[in-house]
């Protein structure tokens, strides 16, 4: 039996993980606490830990896991910016879920965009109070507008297809353009200058942190709509707020926030919001924020559980080779796995 300490557990996680785990001799111990230096001790006696986007898997945490004999960090997400992969090299192996339901995230991005520009959230609140006035609900057509897509992995390309279905012109930027995709790639500067809507679908790395900052916003069209369903750190939230106050940014649709770790996924309705920046963003009439729910579909939850369990089984099998291992040895982290014939170390 493979014992796994499951951090930041929610009720919607458990059904799928229990279904796939029980049939494969994987035993999950569920903890509501997030993984960090204060809670790492809960992993004692485990073979692996299963973590999510707001768990903090720092070098200090990794050293403790290694000391406890934990062999594997199994991310149940695609992103891994919360894991010090370099510190894990040579100590604890790291695997992730590269694709669970890219449709879920891409569709949520479009849902946020449509809700914002057609004022659906405002209309919903009005009609519940029997206010049927249309004053202040004027939106704009997506057809004929230019959308700039930053990041054209699986999610980004699906979002591109959705936008094309609305008759939008699509331009994109990616450090690694998708070959033979038919996508019009441009420089970041051109994308900022030409786009009516900008949607972020790239990972958070040192080079993409605060990709949207004061300088980037300065280059954008007046009235631009910014959509982020990727990682909060891609946007400098203070610069975003200033852009909104200056009427440069027409609307912001956010499913993620840079300082979300101690806020999102929990009911905070009875508490004073200590994060003043987030409180000010939420108060803006042209900002929609959802709490990192873009992934949350039945299909995605099932795929996440199945892939995570298979990752764990692959590691603890005879050869221990897992296609979804994140490796630091060659410096490419993800890209080397295409030619992997052995464990990372």
C-alpha positions as CSV (number, residue, x, y, z in Angstrom):
1,X,0.0,0.0,0.0
2,X,1.4,3.4,-1.1
3,X,0.7,6.0,1.6
4,X,0.1,9.6,0.4
5,X,-0.4,12.7,2.5
6,X,-3.0,14.8,0.7
7,X,-2.7,18.5,1.6
8,X,-5.3,21.3,1.1
9,X,-8.0,18.7,0.8
10,X,-11.5,19.8,-0.2
11,X,-14.7,17.8,-0.4
12,X,-14.8,18.0,-4.1
13,X,-11.4,16.4,-4.3
14,X,-12.1,13.3,-2.3
15,X,-14.7,11.5,-4.3
16,X,-12.5,11.2,-7.4
17,X,-9.3,10.4,-5.6
18,X,-11.0,7.8,-3.4
19,X,-12.5,6.1,-6.5
20,X,-9.1,5.9,-8.4
21,X,-6.9,5.3,-5.3
22,X,-8.8,2.5,-3.7
23,X,-8.7,0.3,-6.8
24,X,-4.9,0.9,-7.1
25,X,-3.6,0.3,-3.6
26,X,-3.0,4.0,-3.0
27,X,-4.1,5.2,0.5
28,X,-4.7,8.9,0.9
29,X,-4.6,10.7,4.3
30,X,-6.5,14.0,3.8
31,X,-5.4,17.2,5.6
32,X,-7.3,20.5,5.3
33,X,-4.0,22.3,6.0
34,X,-1.8,23.6,3.2
35,X,1.7,22.2,3.0
36,X,4.3,24.6,4.4
37,X,7.1,24.6,7.0
38,X,4.6,24.4,9.9
39,X,2.6,21.5,8.5
40,X,5.2,19.4,6.8
41,X,5.4,17.1,9.8
42,X,2.0,15.7,8.9
43,X,3.8,13.9,6.0
44,X,5.8,11.6,8.4
45,X,5.2,8.0,7.5
46,X,4.1,8.8,4.0
47,X,5.7,7.6,0.8
48,X,4.4,10.7,-1.1
49,X,2.6,14.0,-0.7
50,X,-0.1,15.3,-3.0
51,X,-0.2,19.1,-3.2
52,X,-2.2,21.8,-5.0
53,X,-1.4,25.3,-6.3
54,X,-1.3,27.2,-3.0
55,X,0.8,24.7,-1.1
56,X,4.3,26.1,-0.4
57,X,6.9,23.5,-1.4
58,X,10.0,25.5,-0.6
59,X,13.5,24.2,-0.2
60,X,13.1,24.0,3.5
61,X,9.9,21.9,3.1
62,X,11.6,19.7,0.6
63,X,14.5,19.1,3.0
64,X,12.0,18.0,5.7
65,X,10.2,15.7,3.2
66,X,13.5,14.1,2.3
67,X,14.4,13.7,6.0
68,X,11.1,11.9,6.5
69,X,11.7,9.5,3.7
70,X,9.1,11.0,1.3
71,X,10.0,9.9,-2.2
72,X,7.5,11.8,-4.4
73,X,5.8,15.2,-4.6
74,X,2.6,14.7,-6.7
75,X,1.1,17.9,-7.9
76,X,-2.6,17.7,-8.8
77,X,-2.2,20.7,-11.1
78,X,-0.3,21.7,-14.2
79,X,1.5,24.7,-12.8
80,X,4.5,24.1,-10.5
81,X,5.7,27.6,-9.6
82,X,5.0,26.8,-5.9
83,X,7.6,24.0,-5.9
84,X,11.3,24.6,-5.7
85,X,12.1,22.1,-8.4
86,X,15.8,22.9,-8.3
87,X,15.9,22.2,-4.5
88,X,14.0,18.9,-5.1
89,X,16.6,17.6,-7.6
90,X,18.5,14.7,-6.2
91,X,16.2,14.4,-3.2
92,X,12.5,14.1,-4.0
93,X,10.9,13.5,-7.4
94,X,8.2,15.8,-8.6
95,X,5.3,15.0,-11.0
96,X,2.4,17.1,-12.2
97,X,-0.8,16.9,-14.3
98,X,0.1,18.6,-17.6
99,X,-3.4,18.5,-18.9
100,X,-6.7,17.6,-17.1
101,X,-9.4,19.5,-19.0
102,X,-8.0,22.4,-20.9
103,X,-11.6,23.0,-22.1
104,X,-12.7,23.8,-18.6
105,X,-10.2,26.7,-18.2
106,X,-10.6,28.1,-21.7
107,X,-14.4,28.0,-21.4
108,X,-14.3,29.7,-18.0
109,X,-12.1,32.5,-19.5
110,X,-14.7,33.1,-22.2
111,X,-17.5,32.9,-19.6
112,X,-15.8,35.7,-17.6
113,X,-15.2,37.8,-20.7
114,X,-18.9,37.5,-21.8
115,X,-20.2,38.1,-18.3
116,X,-18.1,41.3,-18.1
117,X,-18.7,42.9,-21.5
118,X,-22.4,42.1,-21.6
119,X,-22.9,43.1,-17.9
120,X,-24.6,39.8,-17.1
121,X,-23.6,39.9,-13.5
122,X,-25.2,43.3,-13.1
123,X,-28.4,42.3,-14.9
124,X,-28.7,39.2,-12.7
125,X,-28.5,41.2,-9.5
126,X,-31.0,43.8,-10.8
127,X,-33.7,41.4,-12.0
128,X,-33.6,39.5,-8.6
129,X,-34.8,42.8,-7.2
130,X,-37.3,43.2,-10.0
131,X,-35.3,46.1,-11.5
132,X,-35.7,45.6,-15.3
133,X,-34.0,48.8,-16.4
134,X,-31.4,48.5,-19.1
135,X,-29.6,51.7,-18.1
136,X,-25.8,51.1,-17.8
137,X,-25.9,47.6,-19.3
138,X,-24.6,48.5,-22.8
139,X,-21.9,46.1,-23.9
140,X,-20.0,45.6,-27.1
141,X,-19.7,42.9,-29.8
142,X,-16.8,40.5,-29.7
143,X,-17.2,39.9,-33.5
144,X,-14.5,41.8,-35.4
145,X,-12.5,42.6,-32.3
146,X,-8.9,41.6,-31.8
147,X,-8.0,39.3,-29.0
148,X,-4.4,38.9,-27.9
149,X,-3.6,35.4,-26.4
150,X,-0.4,35.1,-24.4
151,X,0.6,31.5,-24.2
152,X,-0.6,29.0,-26.8
153,X,-0.3,25.7,-25.0
154,X,-3.4,23.4,-24.9
155,X,-5.6,25.8,-23.0
156,X,-4.4,28.8,-25.0
157,X,-5.1,27.1,-28.4
158,X,-8.6,26.0,-27.2
159,X,-9.3,29.6,-26.2
160,X,-8.1,30.7,-29.7
161,X,-10.6,28.4,-31.3
162,X,-13.4,29.7,-29.1
163,X,-12.5,33.3,-30.0
164,X,-12.4,32.4,-33.7
165,X,-15.9,31.0,-33.3
166,X,-17.0,34.5,-32.2
167,X,-15.5,36.0,-35.4
168,X,-12.6,37.6,-33.6
169,X,-9.2,38.3,-35.0
170,X,-6.6,36.4,-33.0
171,X,-3.0,37.4,-32.4
172,X,-0.7,35.6,-30.0
173,X,2.6,35.6,-28.3
174,X,4.5,32.6,-27.0
175,X,8.2,32.0,-26.4
176,X,7.7,28.6,-28.1
177,X,5.2,29.1,-30.9
178,X,3.0,26.2,-31.9
179,X,4.1,24.9,-35.3
180,X,1.6,24.6,-38.1
181,X,-1.1,26.0,-35.9
182,X,-2.3,28.8,-38.2
183,X,-2.0,31.2,-35.3
184,X,-0.7,34.7,-36.1
185,X,2.2,35.3,-33.7
186,X,3.4,38.8,-33.0
187,X,5.7,40.5,-30.5
188,X,4.4,41.3,-27.0
189,X,4.6,45.0,-27.9
190,X,2.4,44.5,-31.0
191,X,0.0,42.4,-29.1
192,X,-0.4,45.0,-26.4
193,X,-0.9,47.7,-29.0
194,X,-3.4,45.9,-31.2
195,X,-5.6,43.9,-28.8
196,X,-9.1,44.9,-27.6
197,X,-9.0,41.9,-25.3
198,X,-5.9,40.2,-23.7
199,X,-6.1,36.7,-22.2
200,X,-3.3,35.1,-20.3
201,X,-2.6,31.4,-20.7
202,X,1.1,31.0,-19.8
203,X,2.9,29.6,-16.8
204,X,4.4,31.7,-14.1
205,X,8.2,31.8,-14.3
206,X,10.9,34.3,-13.5
207,X,10.5,35.7,-17.0
208,X,6.7,36.0,-17.0
209,X,6.2,37.3,-13.4
210,X,4.5,40.7,-13.7
211,X,4.3,40.4,-17.4
212,X,1.4,42.8,-17.2
213,X,2.9,45.8,-15.4
214,X,2.8,49.6,-15.6
215,X,4.9,49.7,-18.8
216,X,2.8,47.0,-20.5
217,X,-0.5,48.7,-19.6
218,X,0.9,52.0,-20.9
219,X,1.3,50.3,-24.3
220,X,-2.3,48.9,-24.4
221,X,-5.4,50.3,-26.1
222,X,-7.6,52.5,-24.0
223,X,-10.5,50.3,-22.8
224,X,-8.7,47.0,-23.1
225,X,-10.2,44.0,-21.3
226,X,-7.7,41.8,-19.4
227,X,-8.6,38.1,-18.7
228,X,-6.4,36.0,-16.4
229,X,-7.2,32.3,-15.7
230,X,-3.6,31.2,-15.4
231,X,-1.5,32.5,-12.4
232,X,-2.0,35.6,-10.4
233,X,1.7,36.6,-10.4
234,X,1.5,37.3,-14.2
235,X,-0.1,40.6,-13.3
236,X,1.1,43.4,-11.1
237,X,-2.1,43.9,-9.2
238,X,-1.3,47.4,-8.1
239,X,-0.5,48.4,-11.7
240,X,-3.8,46.8,-12.8
241,X,-5.7,48.8,-10.2
242,X,-4.0,52.0,-11.3
243,X,-4.8,51.2,-14.9
244,X,-8.5,50.8,-14.0
245,X,-8.6,54.0,-12.0
246,X,-7.0,55.9,-14.8
247,X,-9.7,54.5,-17.2
248,X,-7.0,52.9,-19.4
249,X,-8.2,49.3,-18.6
250,X,-11.9,48.9,-19.5
251,X,-12.4,45.7,-17.5
252,X,-10.5,43.0,-15.7
253,X,-11.7,39.3,-15.4
254,X,-9.6,37.4,-12.9
255,X,-9.8,33.8,-11.7
256,X,-6.4,34.1,-10.0
257,X,-4.7,36.7,-7.7
258,X,-1.0,37.0,-6.8
259,X,-1.7,36.9,-3.0
260,X,-4.5,34.3,-3.2
261,X,-2.8,31.6,-1.1
262,X,-4.4,32.5,2.2
263,X,-7.6,33.8,0.8
264,X,-9.0,31.7,-2.1
265,X,-10.8,28.3,-1.6
266,X,-12.1,29.4,1.8
267,X,-15.3,31.1,3.0
268,X,-14.2,34.5,4.2
269,X,-17.6,36.1,4.2
270,X,-17.6,36.6,8.0
271,X,-14.1,38.1,8.1
272,X,-12.6,41.5,7.5
273,X,-10.6,41.5,4.3
274,X,-7.0,42.3,5.3
275,X,-5.8,42.4,1.7
276,X,-6.7,46.0,0.8
277,X,-5.6,45.7,-2.8
278,X,-7.9,42.7,-3.4
279,X,-10.8,44.5,-1.6
280,X,-10.3,47.6,-3.8
281,X,-10.3,45.4,-7.0
282,X,-13.4,43.6,-5.9
283,X,-15.1,47.0,-5.3
284,X,-14.5,48.2,-8.8
285,X,-17.6,47.9,-11.0
286,X,-15.7,46.7,-14.0
287,X,-13.8,43.9,-12.2
288,X,-15.0,40.3,-12.0
289,X,-13.1,37.9,-9.7
290,X,-13.7,34.2,-9.3
291,X,-11.8,32.2,-6.7
292,X,-9.5,30.0,-8.9
293,X,-12.5,27.9,-10.1
294,X,-11.7,27.7,-13.8
295,X,-10.5,24.1,-13.5
296,X,-13.6,23.1,-11.5
297,X,-15.6,20.7,-13.7
298,X,-16.5,17.1,-13.1
299,X,-14.5,16.1,-16.1
300,X,-11.4,18.0,-14.9
301,X,-11.6,16.6,-11.3
302,X,-11.8,13.0,-12.7
303,X,-8.9,13.6,-15.0
304,X,-6.8,15.2,-12.3
305,X,-7.4,12.3,-9.9
306,X,-6.8,9.6,-12.6
307,X,-3.5,11.2,-13.8
308,X,-2.2,11.9,-10.3
309,X,-2.9,8.3,-9.2
310,X,-1.2,7.0,-12.4
311,X,1.8,9.3,-11.7
312,X,2.2,7.9,-8.2
313,X,1.8,4.3,-9.5
314,X,4.3,4.9,-12.3
315,X,6.9,6.2,-9.8
316,X,6.6,3.3,-7.4
317,X,6.5,0.7,-10.2
318,X,9.5,-1.4,-11.3
319,X,11.4,1.1,-13.5
320,X,9.9,4.2,-11.8
321,X,9.8,6.2,-15.0
322,X,6.9,8.7,-15.2
323,X,6.2,10.7,-18.3
324,X,4.9,13.6,-16.2
325,X,8.1,14.0,-14.0
326,X,9.4,17.6,-13.7
327,X,13.2,17.3,-14.0
328,X,15.8,19.9,-13.2
329,X,18.8,18.0,-14.5
330,X,18.8,19.4,-18.0
331,X,17.4,22.7,-17.1
332,X,14.3,22.4,-19.3
333,X,12.1,21.0,-16.5
334,X,9.2,19.9,-18.7
335,X,10.6,19.7,-22.2
336,X,13.2,17.0,-21.6
337,X,10.4,14.5,-20.7
338,X,9.7,14.0,-24.4
339,X,12.9,12.0,-24.7
340,X,13.0,10.6,-21.2
341,X,14.2,6.9,-20.9
342,X,15.1,7.0,-17.2
343,X,14.3,8.7,-13.9
344,X,15.5,12.3,-13.6
345,X,18.0,11.1,-10.9
